[in-house]
Every structure is written in structure tokens, then in C-alpha cells.
Amino acid sequence: MENLEGVESCIKKYEKPESYYETNPDEKRQEDAVQVMRQLNLVGEKITEGAKSFLYKEYLYLAIWSATFALVLGCTVDSLEMNNAVPTNFPYTATSYLLGSITSIVAGYIGMRIAVYTNTRVTFKCASDVHAGFITAFRGGQVLGFVLVGLALLNLMIIVLIFKAAWYDH
């Protein structure tokens, strides 16, 4: 339970006096910082489990779709190219599509994990200082952006290397 100071200061800031509870007996008393942190961690874990479950189902259907559509591309667009007067004998379109699908899956997984990971930290930071919460959210978005750009560049480099190897083999 790290950084309880922020939660404790937030609880003290909005703490109601004892007389308030005497006049409003139905009102629930505020929880202490340790209970708040446990609840925050529990909610974060449940959101993470839900996100993983969602991604598993989504990627199952996306993998089936991608494989099927790559076969369609290979049998239509690439077969025309491979049966041309100067055949290349390599399914460039289907390969590009599959690599793009794989990159999309990896980017979506990493993006969801970063977003869920950052979400709990932003909630914690906003409990004591909204500006600190904004900075945390902004940095989480920066990490996500850099990862996605890095994946895109890696994907392009892999495609260039594969196509170069396939082109020079003929």
C-alpha cells in the first residue's frame, strides 16, 4: 500500500465532523485510507480481468477473419500477380495484410494494458490533485503513442525485409 498520504489527505479534506453523523444516523462513515486503497486495487484488478477477457474474444474472431481474408487475397489478387507474364511467385498482398493484422492485435493488446494500468493510477492521483492526475494520464498516453509508432515502424521494416528477400530470390 504505497502513497497512502494522498488518499489520507483527501479523506481528511472531505471528512465530516462527528456531529454530522449524530444528526444523520443513516449516513455511512468515511473509510480509512487502507480500505480505500484496497478497494481501488480490487476495482483495478476487475477492470484488468474484464479487459483481458474482452481482448481474448475479440482476437479470436479477428484471427479467424484475418486468416480467411488473407486466403481470399491470396487466391484473388496475389494469384493474378503470380500468374502474370513475369511472375513474382510471392503473395505480397496477403503477407502485408497478415502482418498488418498481427501488428493491430499487438498494438490493441498493449494499448489496452497501458490504458487499464494508467487508469487506476490516474484515479489515485486525482483523489488529491487533479493536475497530478492529468500529468499521469498524459504520460500514459505518451507511452501508448510511442509504442504504437514503434510497432508501425517495426512492421514496415519487417515488410521491407521480407519483400526484399522474396524479390531478390527470383
TORKOL-4160 file (C-alpha; in steps of 0.2 Angstrom, whole numbers, padded with zeros to 4 digits, m for minus):
170
<pt num="1" X="0000" Y="0000" Z="0000"/>
<pt num="2" X="0011" Y="0014" Z="m0006"/>
<pt num="3" X="0007" Y="0033" Z="m0006"/>
<pt num="4" X="m0007" Y="0032" Z="0007"/>
<pt num="5" X="m0003" Y="0051" Z="0011"/>
<pt num="6" X="m0013" Y="0057" Z="m0005"/>
<pt num="7" X="m0028" Y="0046" Z="0000"/>
<pt num="8" X="m0027" Y="0051" Z="0018"/>
<pt num="9" X="m0026" Y="0069" Z="0014"/>
<pt num="10" X="m0040" Y="0068" Z="0003"/>
<pt num="11" X="m0051" Y="0059" Z="0016"/>
<pt num="12" X="m0046" Y="0072" Z="0029"/>
<pt num="13" X="m0050" Y="0086" Z="0017"/>
<pt num="14" X="m0068" Y="0080" Z="0015"/>
<pt num="15" X="m0070" Y="0072" Z="0032"/>
<pt num="16" X="m0087" Y="0077" Z="0041"/>
<pt num="17" X="m0087" Y="0081" Z="0059"/>
<pt num="18" X="m0094" Y="0069" Z="0072"/>
<pt num="19" X="m0109" Y="0080" Z="0075"/>
<pt num="20" X="m0114" Y="0077" Z="0057"/>
<pt num="21" X="m0116" Y="0058" Z="0060"/>
<pt num="22" X="m0126" Y="0061" Z="0075"/>
<pt num="23" X="m0139" Y="0072" Z="0066"/>
<pt num="24" X="m0138" Y="0060" Z="0051"/>
<pt num="25" X="m0138" Y="0042" Z="0058"/>
<pt num="26" X="m0141" Y="0034" Z="0041"/>
<pt num="27" X="m0126" Y="0042" Z="0033"/>
<pt num="28" X="m0111" Y="0030" Z="0030"/>
<pt num="29" X="m0095" Y="0035" Z="0038"/>
<pt num="30" X="m0079" Y="0038" Z="0028"/>
<pt num="31" X="m0067" Y="0023" Z="0026"/>
<pt num="32" X="m0049" Y="0024" Z="0031"/>
<pt num="33" X="m0035" Y="0026" Z="0018"/>
<pt num="34" X="m0030" Y="0007" Z="0018"/>
<pt num="35" X="m0048" Y="0002" Z="0014"/>
<pt num="36" X="m0049" Y="0015" Z="0000"/>
<pt num="37" X="m0033" Y="0008" Z="m0007"/>
<pt num="38" X="m0039" Y="m0010" Z="m0006"/>
<pt num="39" X="m0055" Y="m0005" Z="m0015"/>
<pt num="40" X="m0045" Y="0004" Z="m0028"/>
<pt num="41" X="m0034" Y="m0011" Z="m0031"/>
<pt num="42" X="m0049" Y="m0023" Z="m0032"/>
<pt num="43" X="m0058" Y="m0012" Z="m0045"/>
<pt num="44" X="m0042" Y="m0010" Z="m0055"/>
<pt num="45" X="m0040" Y="m0029" Z="m0055"/>
<pt num="46" X="m0058" Y="m0032" Z="m0060"/>
<pt num="47" X="m0056" Y="m0020" Z="m0074"/>
<pt num="48" X="m0040" Y="m0029" Z="m0080"/>
<pt num="49" X="m0048" Y="m0046" Z="m0080"/>
<pt num="50" X="m0063" Y="m0039" Z="m0090"/>
<pt num="51" X="m0051" Y="m0031" Z="m0102"/>
<pt num="52" X="m0041" Y="m0047" Z="m0104"/>
<pt num="53" X="m0057" Y="m0057" Z="m0107"/>
<pt num="54" X="m0063" Y="m0045" Z="m0120"/>
<pt num="55" X="m0047" Y="m0045" Z="m0129"/>
<pt num="56" X="m0046" Y="m0064" Z="m0129"/>
<pt num="57" X="m0064" Y="m0065" Z="m0138"/>
<pt num="58" X="m0060" Y="m0050" Z="m0150"/>
<pt num="59" X="m0044" Y="m0058" Z="m0155"/>
<pt num="60" X="m0051" Y="m0075" Z="m0158"/>
<pt num="61" X="m0063" Y="m0068" Z="m0170"/>
<pt num="62" X="m0050" Y="m0056" Z="m0178"/>
<pt num="63" X="m0038" Y="m0071" Z="m0181"/>
<pt num="64" X="m0052" Y="m0081" Z="m0189"/>
<pt num="65" X="m0057" Y="m0066" Z="m0200"/>
<pt num="66" X="m0038" Y="m0061" Z="m0204"/>
<pt num="67" X="m0034" Y="m0079" Z="m0209"/>
<pt num="68" X="m0049" Y="m0081" Z="m0220"/>
<pt num="69" X="m0047" Y="m0064" Z="m0229"/>
<pt num="70" X="m0029" Y="m0067" Z="m0232"/>
<pt num="71" X="m0033" Y="m0083" Z="m0241"/>
<pt num="72" X="m0046" Y="m0073" Z="m0251"/>
<pt num="73" X="m0032" Y="m0060" Z="m0255"/>
<pt num="74" X="m0020" Y="m0074" Z="m0259"/>
<pt num="75" X="m0032" Y="m0083" Z="m0271"/>
<pt num="76" X="m0038" Y="m0067" Z="m0280"/>
<pt num="77" X="m0026" Y="m0053" Z="m0280"/>
<pt num="78" X="m0010" Y="m0062" Z="m0277"/>
<pt num="79" X="m0014" Y="m0077" Z="m0289"/>
<pt num="80" X="m0016" Y="m0064" Z="m0303"/>
<pt num="81" X="0001" Y="m0057" Z="m0300"/>
<pt num="82" X="0009" Y="m0074" Z="m0298"/>
<pt num="83" X="0002" Y="m0080" Z="m0315"/>
<pt num="84" X="0007" Y="m0064" Z="m0324"/>
<pt num="85" X="0019" Y="m0064" Z="m0338"/>
<pt num="86" X="0033" Y="m0060" Z="m0326"/>
<pt num="87" X="0028" Y="m0070" Z="m0311"/>
<pt num="88" X="0034" Y="m0064" Z="m0294"/>
<pt num="89" X="0029" Y="m0080" Z="m0285"/>
<pt num="90" X="0026" Y="m0072" Z="m0269"/>
<pt num="91" X="0009" Y="m0067" Z="m0260"/>
<pt num="92" X="0014" Y="m0049" Z="m0257"/>
<pt num="93" X="m0004" Y="m0043" Z="m0253"/>
<pt num="94" X="m0009" Y="m0057" Z="m0242"/>
<pt num="95" X="0008" Y="m0056" Z="m0232"/>
<pt num="96" X="0006" Y="m0037" Z="m0230"/>
<pt num="97" X="m0012" Y="m0040" Z="m0224"/>
<pt num="98" X="m0007" Y="m0053" Z="m0211"/>
<pt num="99" X="0007" Y="m0043" Z="m0204"/>
<pt num="100" X="m0004" Y="m0028" Z="m0203"/>
<pt num="101" X="m0017" Y="m0039" Z="m0193"/>
<pt num="102" X="m0004" Y="m0045" Z="m0182"/>
<pt num="103" X="0003" Y="m0028" Z="m0178"/>
<pt num="104" X="m0015" Y="m0022" Z="m0175"/>
<pt num="105" X="m0018" Y="m0036" Z="m0162"/>
<pt num="106" X="m0001" Y="m0032" Z="m0153"/>
<pt num="107" X="m0005" Y="m0014" Z="m0153"/>
<pt num="108" X="m0023" Y="m0016" Z="m0147"/>
<pt num="109" X="m0016" Y="m0028" Z="m0133"/>
<pt num="110" X="m0003" Y="m0016" Z="m0127"/>
<pt num="111" X="m0014" Y="m0001" Z="m0129"/>
<pt num="112" X="m0027" Y="m0009" Z="m0118"/>
<pt num="113" X="m0015" Y="m0015" Z="m0105"/>
<pt num="114" X="m0007" Y="0003" Z="m0104"/>
<pt num="115" X="m0024" Y="0011" Z="m0103"/>
<pt num="116" X="m0030" Y="0000" Z="m0089"/>
<pt num="117" X="m0014" Y="0001" Z="m0080"/>
<pt num="118" X="m0014" Y="0020" Z="m0081"/>
<pt num="119" X="m0032" Y="0021" Z="m0076"/>
<pt num="120" X="m0030" Y="0016" Z="m0058"/>
<pt num="121" X="m0015" Y="0027" Z="m0056"/>
<pt num="122" X="m0025" Y="0042" Z="m0063"/>
<pt num="123" X="m0039" Y="0039" Z="m0051"/>
<pt num="124" X="m0027" Y="0038" Z="m0037"/>
<pt num="125" X="m0018" Y="0054" Z="m0042"/>
<pt num="126" X="m0035" Y="0064" Z="m0045"/>
<pt num="127" X="m0040" Y="0060" Z="m0027"/>
<pt num="128" X="m0028" Y="0073" Z="m0020"/>
<pt num="129" X="m0023" Y="0083" Z="m0035"/>
<pt num="130" X="m0032" Y="0084" Z="m0052"/>
<pt num="131" X="m0016" Y="0091" Z="m0061"/>
<pt num="132" X="m0006" Y="0076" Z="m0055"/>
<pt num="133" X="m0019" Y="0065" Z="m0062"/>
<pt num="134" X="m0019" Y="0074" Z="m0079"/>
<pt num="135" X="0000" Y="0073" Z="m0079"/>
<pt num="136" X="m0001" Y="0054" Z="m0076"/>
<pt num="137" X="m0015" Y="0052" Z="m0089"/>
<pt num="138" X="m0004" Y="0062" Z="m0102"/>
<pt num="139" X="0011" Y="0051" Z="m0098"/>
<pt num="140" X="0001" Y="0035" Z="m0101"/>
<pt num="141" X="m0005" Y="0042" Z="m0117"/>
<pt num="142" X="0013" Y="0046" Z="m0122"/>
<pt num="143" X="0019" Y="0029" Z="m0119"/>
<pt num="144" X="0005" Y="0022" Z="m0129"/>
<pt num="145" X="0009" Y="0033" Z="m0143"/>
<pt num="146" X="0027" Y="0029" Z="m0144"/>
<pt num="147" X="0023" Y="0011" Z="m0143"/>
<pt num="148" X="0011" Y="0012" Z="m0157"/>
<pt num="149" X="0023" Y="0022" Z="m0168"/>
<pt num="150" X="0037" Y="0010" Z="m0164"/>
<pt num="151" X="0026" Y="m0005" Z="m0169"/>
<pt num="152" X="0022" Y="0003" Z="m0185"/>
<pt num="153" X="0040" Y="0006" Z="m0190"/>
<pt num="154" X="0044" Y="m0011" Z="m0185"/>
<pt num="155" X="0030" Y="m0018" Z="m0196"/>
<pt num="156" X="0036" Y="m0008" Z="m0211"/>
<pt num="157" X="0054" Y="m0014" Z="m0208"/>
<pt num="158" X="0049" Y="m0032" Z="m0207"/>
<pt num="159" X="0038" Y="m0030" Z="m0223"/>
<pt num="160" X="0053" Y="m0022" Z="m0232"/>
<pt num="161" X="0065" Y="m0036" Z="m0227"/>
<pt num="162" X="0053" Y="m0050" Z="m0232"/>
<pt num="163" X="0049" Y="m0042" Z="m0249"/>
<pt num="164" X="0067" Y="m0038" Z="m0252"/>
<pt num="165" X="0071" Y="m0056" Z="m0249"/>
<pt num="166" X="0057" Y="m0063" Z="m0259"/>
<pt num="167" X="0061" Y="m0051" Z="m0274"/>
<pt num="168" X="0079" Y="m0055" Z="m0275"/>
<pt num="169" X="0076" Y="m0074" Z="m0274"/>
<pt num="170" X="0069" Y="m0073" Z="m0292"/>
